[in-house]
Amino acid sequence: MRITNKNISLINFGPVKTIYKISPVERSEGYVLKKILLSGESGGQSYTDYYPEAEMVHDLRSITEDHSIDLVMVTGALNTNVALFAEILKAGKNLRIVNTLKA
């Protein structure tokens, strides 16, 4: 069985110590983290240490205009990011929202 890579991008709204880790199952299914956009208090250096192959970007357009990205994962997001979600979906990307914050 041939596995096709699925390029993904990660947008993190979480605190510095929260790093979303792609699971071994996701990696075995061909998910490749291509770009990371950090917002708020996210720890940029921690992400580059954990995902050295991924490009750190500073604006959403770097993700939405990249035709090679299939899936955008948003972590630590609250429901106030509806406009962000709409922009991602309008760009034709699949969206996965992962809430990593604890109440």
Protein Blocks (a to p, Z undefined) as FASTA:
>chain_A
ZZdddddddddfbdfklccdddfklmmnopacfbdcdehjacfklmmmmmmmbccdfbfk
lmmmmmkbmbdcdehiafklmmmmmmmmmnopacddddfbdZZ
